[in-house]
Amino acid sequence: MKLLNGKEVSAKIKEDIKKQAAEFTAHAGRKPHLVAILVGNDGGSETYVASKMRNCELVGFESTNIRYEADVTEEELLAKIAEINKNDSIDGLIVQLPLPKHIDPEKVTEAIDYKKDVDGFHPINLGRMQRNLPCFIPATPYGILLMLDHYGIDTSGKHAVVVGRSNIVGSPMSILLARNSNLGNCTVTLTHSRTKDLKAEVLRADIVVAAIGKKNFVTADMVKEGAIVIDVGINREDSAETKSGFKLYGDVDFDEVSKKSSWITPVPGGVGLMTIVGLLKNTLEAAKGTIYSK
């Protein structure tokens, strides 16, 4: 078993981003600028946004965190998005999910200028991704591809099984792995809660991507010998064993599955760190205008 080490890979890629950001700043007279909008006081969302802002600072980006109380109106949020869309000094905009129930996340996603959609969720970016055209790829799947590329893992001809069909990870990951491109050319099975005999489907996989949001859902008896296992899950549980008061678990039973896998990501220290890298790379490309011209 070899570890797909997100800490090691993300550190290396961030050094490259930092260098490119400095070059951009020297040329443009300003730093790449990411704005994150956070609605409400969800603990997980606050942690994620703080990490994104901190990493922006580390690589030489400007970052702005705009906060609203949970009772902000949909109209007010959409008005702020429209204002940011028109601001040429802002390169990337993310609205942290989940949102309160009275705000339609699809309406919010579509309101973001697709040229600033560094989360890669806008229908235009998703459509261009499906057609293998230049676009902003959703940050988590993008981070996974960057990790596979770093370790020189050949995906061509392999059977990939994605567990979970979310618009954030599962569905785009299945499209990316199936595309006729480097780090693609897989035969892909997309599974979910209604899949019959899920265990049998996962057992066929050369590559397993677990993104279902359930602690230790993928067990050793579901994985064949030598499989590559990518664990996207971040499941938080209270714990008296840690200083933080909680412990993180993946969607994969790491202790047992790692005994059968050829490569595997840990939790923490795996895909989560690569998601940040995907977001930073998208923001840098937005600033430079290399995907969509300014």
C-alpha positions as CSV (number, residue, x, y, z in Angstrom):
1,M,0.0,0.0,0.0
2,K,1.2,3.5,-0.9
3,L,-0.3,6.7,0.5
4,L,-1.8,9.4,-1.7
5,N,-0.4,12.1,0.5
6,G,-2.5,15.3,0.2
7,K,-0.2,17.2,2.6
8,E,2.9,16.5,0.5
9,V,1.3,17.1,-2.9
10,S,-0.6,20.3,-1.8
11,A,2.5,21.8,-0.3
12,K,4.4,21.3,-3.6
13,I,1.6,22.7,-5.8
14,K,1.1,25.7,-3.5
15,E,4.7,26.6,-3.9
16,D,4.2,26.8,-7.6
17,I,1.0,28.8,-7.2
18,K,2.8,31.2,-4.9
19,K,5.5,31.8,-7.5
20,Q,2.9,32.4,-10.3
21,A,0.9,34.7,-8.0
22,A,4.0,36.8,-7.4
23,E,4.7,37.0,-11.1
24,F,1.0,38.0,-11.7
25,T,1.2,40.7,-8.9
26,A,4.4,42.2,-10.3
27,H,2.8,42.4,-13.8
28,A,-0.7,43.4,-12.9
29,G,0.0,45.6,-9.9
30,R,-2.5,43.7,-7.8
31,K,-2.9,40.3,-6.2
32,P,-5.3,37.6,-7.4
33,H,-8.4,38.2,-5.4
34,L,-10.9,35.6,-4.0
35,V,-14.2,36.6,-2.3
36,A,-16.0,34.0,-0.1
37,I,-19.6,34.7,1.0
38,L,-20.6,32.9,4.2
39,V,-24.2,32.8,5.3
40,G,-25.1,31.8,8.9
41,N,-23.0,30.2,11.6
42,D,-22.5,26.6,10.5
43,G,-19.4,25.3,12.3
44,G,-18.1,23.2,9.4
45,S,-18.6,26.0,6.9
46,E,-16.8,28.5,9.1
47,T,-13.9,26.1,9.3
48,Y,-13.8,25.6,5.6
49,V,-13.9,29.3,4.7
50,A,-11.3,30.2,7.3
51,S,-9.0,27.5,5.7
52,K,-9.6,29.0,2.3
53,M,-8.8,32.5,3.4
54,R,-5.7,31.4,5.3
55,N,-4.4,29.5,2.2
56,C,-5.0,32.5,0.0
57,E,-2.7,34.5,2.3
58,L,-0.1,31.8,2.2
59,V,0.2,31.9,-1.6
60,G,0.0,35.6,-2.0
61,F,-3.6,36.2,-2.9
62,E,-5.9,38.8,-1.6
63,S,-9.0,37.3,0.1
64,T,-12.3,38.8,1.4
65,N,-14.8,37.1,3.6
66,I,-18.3,38.6,3.4
67,R,-20.6,37.3,6.2
68,Y,-24.3,37.4,6.5
69,E,-26.7,36.3,9.2
70,A,-28.8,33.3,8.5
71,D,-31.9,35.4,8.0
72,V,-30.4,37.4,5.1
73,T,-32.9,37.6,2.2
74,E,-32.3,35.9,-1.1
75,E,-32.7,39.2,-2.9
76,E,-29.9,40.8,-0.8
77,L,-27.5,37.9,-1.4
78,L,-28.2,38.0,-5.1
79,A,-27.7,41.8,-5.2
80,K,-24.2,41.3,-3.6
81,I,-23.3,38.7,-6.1
82,A,-24.3,41.0,-9.0
83,E,-22.1,43.7,-7.5
84,I,-19.1,41.4,-7.2
85,N,-19.7,40.2,-10.8
86,K,-19.1,43.8,-12.0
87,N,-16.0,44.3,-9.9
88,D,-13.0,43.8,-12.2
89,S,-10.6,43.6,-9.2
90,I,-12.3,40.4,-7.9
91,D,-11.2,37.3,-9.8
92,G,-13.0,34.5,-8.0
93,L,-16.3,34.3,-6.0
94,I,-17.5,31.4,-3.9
95,V,-20.7,31.1,-1.9
96,Q,-20.2,28.5,0.8
97,L,-22.8,25.8,0.9
98,P,-25.1,24.8,2.5
99,L,-27.3,27.8,2.5
100,P,-30.4,28.4,4.7
101,K,-33.6,26.8,3.4
102,H,-35.2,30.0,2.3
103,I,-32.4,30.6,-0.2
104,D,-32.3,28.6,-3.5
105,P,-28.7,27.3,-4.0
106,E,-29.3,26.7,-7.7
107,K,-30.4,30.3,-8.2
108,V,-27.3,31.5,-6.3
109,T,-25.0,29.3,-8.3
110,E,-26.4,30.5,-11.6
111,A,-26.2,34.1,-10.5
112,I,-22.4,33.9,-10.2
113,D,-20.5,35.1,-13.3
114,Y,-19.2,31.8,-14.8
115,K,-15.9,33.5,-15.4
116,K,-15.5,34.0,-11.6
117,D,-17.0,30.7,-10.7
118,V,-13.9,29.2,-9.2
119,D,-15.9,26.5,-7.4
120,G,-16.8,25.2,-10.9
121,F,-20.5,24.7,-10.1
122,H,-22.0,27.0,-12.8
123,P,-23.9,25.1,-15.6
124,I,-21.7,26.7,-18.2
125,N,-18.5,25.4,-16.5
126,L,-20.1,22.0,-15.9
127,G,-21.3,21.8,-19.6
128,R,-17.8,22.8,-20.9
129,M,-16.3,20.2,-18.6
130,Q,-18.5,17.5,-20.1
131,R,-17.4,18.5,-23.6
132,N,-13.7,18.5,-22.5
133,L,-13.4,22.3,-23.2
134,P,-11.4,24.7,-21.0
135,C,-13.3,25.6,-17.9
136,F,-13.2,25.8,-14.1
137,I,-13.4,22.2,-12.8
138,P,-15.1,21.7,-9.4
139,A,-12.4,22.1,-6.8
140,T,-12.6,18.6,-5.2
141,P,-12.5,16.6,-8.4
142,Y,-9.8,18.9,-9.7
143,G,-7.7,18.3,-6.6
144,I,-8.1,14.5,-7.1
145,L,-6.9,14.8,-10.7
146,L,-3.9,16.8,-9.5
147,M,-3.1,14.2,-6.9
148,L,-3.3,11.3,-9.5
149,D,-1.1,13.3,-11.9
150,H,1.5,14.0,-9.2
151,Y,1.9,10.3,-8.5
152,G,1.9,9.3,-12.1
153,I,-1.1,7.0,-11.8
154,D,-2.4,5.8,-15.2
155,T,-6.2,5.8,-15.3
156,S,-6.6,4.8,-18.9
157,G,-8.6,1.6,-19.4
158,K,-9.3,1.2,-15.7
159,H,-12.8,0.6,-14.3
160,A,-13.7,3.4,-11.9
161,V,-16.6,3.2,-9.5
162,V,-17.8,6.4,-7.9
163,V,-19.9,6.0,-4.7
164,G,-22.2,9.1,-4.5
165,R,-23.7,11.2,-7.2
166,S,-23.6,14.8,-5.7
167,N,-23.2,17.7,-8.1
168,I,-20.1,18.8,-6.1
169,V,-18.1,15.6,-6.3
170,G,-19.6,12.3,-7.5
171,S,-21.2,13.4,-10.8
172,P,-18.4,15.6,-12.0
173,M,-15.8,13.1,-11.0
174,S,-17.6,10.4,-13.0
175,I,-17.5,12.7,-16.1
176,L,-13.8,13.6,-15.6
177,L,-12.7,10.0,-15.3
178,A,-14.7,9.0,-18.4
179,R,-13.4,11.9,-20.7
180,N,-11.1,11.2,-23.5
181,S,-8.1,12.9,-21.8
182,N,-5.1,12.4,-19.7
183,L,-6.3,11.2,-16.3
184,G,-9.5,10.0,-17.9
185,N,-10.4,7.2,-20.3
186,C,-11.9,5.1,-17.6
187,T,-15.0,2.9,-17.8
188,V,-17.1,4.5,-15.1
189,T,-19.9,3.2,-12.9
190,L,-21.7,5.9,-10.9
191,T,-23.4,4.4,-7.9
192,H,-25.7,5.9,-5.2
193,S,-28.3,5.1,-2.5
194,R,-30.6,3.3,-5.0
195,T,-27.9,1.1,-6.6
196,K,-28.8,-2.6,-6.3
197,D,-26.0,-4.8,-4.8
198,L,-23.6,-1.8,-4.3
199,K,-21.0,-4.1,-2.8
200,A,-20.8,-6.1,-6.1
201,E,-20.4,-2.9,-8.1
202,V,-17.6,-1.6,-5.9
203,L,-15.8,-4.9,-5.9
204,R,-15.3,-4.6,-9.7
205,A,-13.4,-1.3,-9.4
206,D,-9.8,-0.7,-10.2
207,I,-10.4,2.9,-8.8
208,V,-12.9,3.6,-6.0
209,V,-13.9,7.2,-5.3
210,A,-15.9,7.2,-2.1
211,A,-18.0,10.4,-1.8
212,I,-21.2,9.4,0.0
213,G,-20.8,11.2,3.3
214,K,-21.1,8.2,5.7
215,K,-18.3,7.2,8.1
216,N,-16.4,4.0,7.1
217,F,-19.1,3.1,4.6
218,V,-16.6,1.4,2.2
219,T,-15.3,-1.7,4.0
220,A,-12.6,-4.2,3.1
221,D,-15.0,-6.8,1.8
222,M,-16.2,-4.2,-0.9
223,V,-12.7,-3.6,-2.3
224,K,-10.6,-5.9,-4.5
225,E,-6.9,-6.5,-4.0
226,G,-4.8,-3.7,-5.6
227,A,-7.5,-1.1,-6.0
228,I,-6.8,2.6,-5.9
229,V,-9.0,4.1,-3.2
230,I,-9.8,7.8,-3.0
231,D,-11.7,8.8,0.1
232,V,-13.6,12.1,-0.3
233,G,-15.5,11.8,3.0
234,I,-15.0,14.2,5.9
235,N,-17.2,13.0,8.8
236,R,-16.8,14.8,12.1
237,E,-17.6,13.2,15.4
238,D,-17.1,14.5,19.0
239,S,-14.1,13.0,20.7
240,A,-12.5,13.4,24.1
241,E,-9.2,12.1,22.6
242,T,-8.3,15.2,20.7
243,K,-7.6,18.8,21.6
244,S,-10.2,20.1,19.1
245,G,-12.9,18.0,20.7
246,F,-13.7,16.2,17.5
247,K,-12.2,13.6,15.2
248,L,-12.5,13.2,11.4
249,Y,-13.3,10.0,9.7
250,G,-13.5,9.2,6.0
251,D,-16.1,7.3,4.0
252,V,-13.6,4.4,3.8
253,D,-12.6,2.1,6.7
254,F,-8.9,3.1,6.2
255,D,-7.4,0.6,8.7
256,E,-8.8,-2.4,6.9
257,V,-9.1,-1.2,3.3
258,S,-5.5,0.0,3.3
259,K,-4.4,-3.6,3.7
260,K,-5.9,-4.5,0.3
261,S,-5.3,-1.3,-1.7
262,S,-2.4,-0.3,-3.9
263,W,-2.9,3.4,-3.3
264,I,-5.2,5.1,-0.7
265,T,-5.9,8.6,0.6
266,P,-5.9,9.2,4.3
267,V,-8.5,11.3,6.2
268,P,-7.5,13.9,7.3
269,G,-4.5,14.7,5.1
270,G,-5.8,13.6,1.7
271,V,-8.5,14.9,-0.6
272,G,-9.5,17.8,1.7
273,L,-6.1,19.5,1.3
274,M,-6.3,19.0,-2.5
275,T,-9.7,20.7,-2.7
276,I,-8.1,23.9,-1.4
277,V,-5.4,23.5,-4.1
278,G,-8.0,23.1,-6.8
279,L,-9.7,26.3,-5.7
280,L,-6.4,28.2,-5.6
281,K,-5.5,27.1,-9.1
282,N,-8.9,28.1,-10.4
283,T,-8.6,31.5,-8.8
284,L,-5.1,32.0,-10.3
285,E,-6.3,31.0,-13.7
286,A,-9.3,33.4,-13.3
287,A,-6.9,36.3,-12.5
288,K,-4.6,35.5,-15.4
289,G,-7.5,35.1,-17.9
290,T,-6.1,31.8,-19.2
291,I,-9.4,30.0,-19.4
292,Y,-11.7,32.9,-20.1
293,S,-10.3,36.1,-21.5
294,K,-10.6,39.2,-19.2
